[in-house]
Amino acid sequence: RYSLPLAAQGHRVTHLDVSEAMLARAMAEAARRGLSSIEFRTGDVRRLEGLADRAFDMTLCLDAPLSYAYPHQEQALAEVCRVTRDLLVLMVSSRSGVGSFASSASRTSASARRTPSAAIHSDWNATSG
């Protein structure tokens, strides 16, 4: 929904998803559209291995990635904070553990303010081009 339009606007985009099937669909659509400024990675929001600290100017983390990380949402949010330099757009929905998530988000947020990084969507990381 977001990574392909961002790439079409000229942004360098890293599209990360835990599902290889979803990545294959996104890759096919990017190829169909002739998009070359997008990189596809398989990965888990709890362990963003291979992504440097503050790697992204902007990170979109919309809906599922942090919700599915429960009960490891603190680790996931810390990873999101680690790889984001300037701007995080975060949307979370949760069917369970809402109170626990809110509490950990508050603690992780306070920690992020003490460091130069902001705070990922495991599926849609966009950096300006």
C-alpha positions in Angstrom: 0.0 0.0 0.0 2.8 2.5 0.8 6.2 1.3 -0.3 5.5 1.1 -4.1 3.9 4.6 -4.2 6.8 6.0 -2.3 9.3 4.4 -4.6 7.3 5.7 -7.6 7.8 9.2 -6.2 11.5 8.7 -6.2 12.2 7.8 -2.6 14.7 5.0 -1.8 12.6 2.4 -0.1 13.4 -0.8 1.9 10.3 -3.0 2.0 10.7 -5.5 4.9 8.2 -8.3 5.5 8.3 -11.6 7.5 6.3 -13.3 4.7 8.2 -14.4 1.6 4.9 -14.8 -0.2 3.9 -11.2 0.4 7.4 -10.1 -0.6 7.1 -12.0 -3.9 3.8 -10.3 -4.6 5.3 -6.9 -3.9 8.4 -7.6 -6.0 6.3 -8.7 -8.9 4.2 -5.5 -8.7 7.4 -3.3 -8.4 8.8 -5.0 -11.5 5.5 -4.6 -13.4 5.6 -0.8 -12.6 9.3 -0.6 -13.5 10.4 0.6 -10.0 14.1 0.4 -9.3 14.5 2.4 -6.1 13.0 -0.3 -3.9 14.9 -3.1 -2.0 13.0 -6.1 -0.7 14.1 -7.9 2.5 12.7 -10.8 4.5 12.8 -10.0 8.2 11.3 -9.8 11.6 10.6 -6.5 13.3 12.0 -7.9 16.6 15.4 -8.5 15.0 16.3 -6.1 12.3 19.7 -7.7 11.5 21.7 -6.1 8.7 20.1 -2.7 9.2 22.4 -0.1 10.7 21.5 2.2 13.6 19.7 5.3 12.3 19.6 3.8 8.7 16.3 5.4 7.7 15.2 9.0 7.5 11.6 7.9 7.9 10.1 4.6 9.0 6.5 3.6 8.6 5.3 1.0 11.0 1.6 0.5 10.3 -0.6 -1.9 12.1 0.5 -5.5 12.2 4.2 -5.7 12.8 4.2 -4.5 16.4 0.9 -6.2 17.2 2.2 -9.6 16.0 5.4 -9.1 18.0 3.5 -9.4 21.3 4.6 -10.4 23.9 8.0 -9.1 22.5 6.7 -5.7 21.6 9.4 -3.9 23.7 12.1 -5.6 21.7 10.4 -4.8 18.4 9.8 -1.1 19.3 13.4 -0.8 20.4 14.6 -2.1 17.0 12.3 0.3 15.3 13.8 3.2 17.3 17.3 1.9 16.6 17.0 2.0 12.8 15.1 5.3 12.5 16.9 8.6 12.3 14.3 11.3 12.0 10.7 10.4 11.7 8.6 7.4 12.8 5.0 7.0 11.7 3.5 4.4 14.0 0.1 2.8 14.1 -0.7 -0.1 16.4 -3.7 -2.3 16.8 -3.8 -5.1 19.2 -6.4 -7.8 20.0 -4.6 -8.7 23.2 -2.1 -7.3 25.6 -3.1 -3.6 25.0 -2.2 -2.5 28.5 1.1 -4.2 28.3 1.9 -2.7 25.0 1.0 0.8 26.1 3.2 0.5 29.1 6.2 -0.8 27.1 5.7 1.8 24.4 5.9 4.5 27.0 9.2 3.1 28.5 10.7 2.6 25.0 9.7 6.1 24.0 11.4 7.6 27.0 14.5 5.6 26.1 14.4 6.8 22.5 14.4 10.5 23.6 17.7 9.9 25.4 19.3 8.8 22.1 19.6 10.7 18.8 17.3 8.2 17.0 13.6 8.6 16.8 11.6 5.6 16.9 9.9 0.9 12.0 7.3 -0.7 10.3 8.8 -4.0 9.5 7.0 -3.9 6.2 7.5 -0.3 5.0 10.8 1.5 5.6 11.2 4.5 3.4 14.2 6.9 3.2 14.1 10.1 1.2 15.9 10.0 -2.1 
